[in-house]
Amino acid sequence: MFDKNSRYAKQPVYTVKTADGREVSAVAIPLPTRPVLAGYHKRDVNERLDQIAGWHLKDATRFWSLCDLANSPVPAALGERDLVAIPRSDGG
């Protein structure tokens, strides 16, 4: 259902009923990880998190790990930061 690099890849999937009686699949929301800080990236004007993740982590789809390190629940919360914390790419 999810790409192998997704934070949701190993989360359990379950079925729920909507208010109108339909059954839909849902996925458990994972707890944020606590990655180790590798350093900081000075953000250029209009630079997106996926670009920063692609450069430092070699995987643009891991932009969410930048959010985890910053304790930011949504990417937009990092939108105005000049410095973006970068986790170690090995995750540890």
N, C-alpha and C positions, 0 to 999 in steps of 0.2 A: 504494500500500500504506500509506503514511504521510501524515499531514497535511502541507501545504507548510511549516508552521512547525516541524515536528519536526526534531530534530537528526539523525534518520535518513533524512530525505527524499531526500537526494542520495547516500546510501551505496549501494555495490554490493550486490546481492542474489545469493546463490549457493545451490546445492542440495547438501545433505549427506545421507549415509545414517546412520540411527540404528543402534544395536546390533542391533535386531531386523530390520534390512533395509529399513525404510521410508525413502522420500526426503522430506525436508522442506526448506523454504526457510529461509535464515538471512540475516542482514544483518550487514555488517561494523560493528564498534563504532567510532564516530568518535573521533579524538583530541580532547581538550578544547580549546576555543578559549581565547584569552587576551583577554577583553574589557577595555576601558578603564574604570576606576573613575569613576563619576559622583558617588558619595557613599554615605551609609549610611542605613538605615531602622531606627529604634528600634522593635523589635517589641513589640506589645501581647500580653497573655495570650491564648493560643489562636489567634493569628494564623498562618495557613498561608502557605507559600511561593507557592502559586498566587495567593493574594489580594495578596501583596506585588508579585508580577510583574504582575498585572492593573493595580494602581494605578500603578506606576512605568513599566512597559514597555508598557502598554495591551494586553497579551496574556497571560492567565493560563497558557497552555500553554508559555510561555517560562520557567517556574520553573527549568528546568535551567540557564539562563544564570546564575542566582544561584549555583547549585552550582559551575559552571565557574569563576566569579570567586573563589569561596572555596576552590577546589581540593578540593572535596568530592565524592567519587565517588557518593554517594547522598544524596537529600534528607534522610533521617532524621538524617544527621550534622550538619545545621544546626538541628535541632529545638530545641536548648537555647540557642542564641545569642541574646543580647539585641539585638545589632546585626547587621544583614544588609547586606553590601556590595551596592550596586546598580550594574550596568554602564550605560554610556551606551546609550541606547535606539537610537541609530543604528548600534551595533555597533562603532564605530571609535574 
